[in-house]
Amino acid sequence: MRQFYKNALLAIAIFSVVLLMQSLRNGGLFLSESFVLGLWYAIGLSGALLVGKVMVASTR
């Protein structure tokens, strides 16, 4: 389970860095709407995966 948390955090970090580099390339150091939406999407997706993993583990 600990490895799953590490993988989820790593995926969020990589996704955030990619979106930050994209916003820097498009003009200036600012948090654009796409970056914020992408970050919330990544957090929500990883949260849903964690909840699903816990639900599967608790039914065993």
JONORCOR-V570088 format. One record per residue. N is the residue number from 1. RES is the residue in one letter. SS is DSSP state (2 for helix, 1 for strand, 0 for the rest). PSI is psi in whole degrees, -180 to 180 (none if undefined). OMEGA is omega as a letter, one per 20 degrees, with the letter a starting at -180 (* if undefined). Layout:
# JONORCOR-V570088
N&RES&SS&PSI&OMEGA / N&RES&SS&PSI&OMEGA
This chain:
# JONORCOR-V570088
1&M&0&-38&r / 2&R&2&-37&r / 3&Q&2&-36&r / 4&F&2&-41&r / 5&Y&2&-43&r / 6&K&2&-42&r / 7&N&2&-40&r / 8&A&2&-44&r / 9&L&2&-38&r / 10&L&2&-41&r / 11&A&2&-41&r / 12&I&2&-42&a / 13&A&2&-45&r / 14&I&2&-44&r / 15&F&2&-41&r / 16&S&2&-42&r / 17&V&2&-42&r / 18&V&2&-45&r / 19&L&2&-36&r / 20&L&2&-43&r / 21&M&2&-38&r / 22&Q&2&-42&r / 23&S&2&-33&r / 24&L&2&-40&a / 25&R&2&-32&a / 26&N&2&-8&r / 27&G&2&90&r / 28&G&0&160&r / 29&L&0&94&r / 30&F&0&156&r / 31&L&0&101&a / 32&S&0&168&a / 33&E&2&-36&a / 34&S&2&-36&r / 35&F&2&-46&a / 36&V&2&-44&r / 37&L&2&-41&r / 38&G&2&-39&r / 39&L&2&-44&r / 40&W&2&-36&r / 41&Y&2&-44&r / 42&A&2&-42&r / 43&I&2&-43&r / 44&G&2&-40&r / 45&L&2&-45&r / 46&S&2&-36&r / 47&G&2&-41&r / 48&A&2&-39&r / 49&L&2&-41&r / 50&L&2&-43&r / 51&V&2&-42&r / 52&G&2&-41&r / 53&K&2&-42&r / 54&V&2&-40&r / 55&M&2&-41&r / 56&V&2&-41&a / 57&A&2&-34&a / 58&S&2&-21&r / 59&T&0&-9&r / 60&R&0&none&*
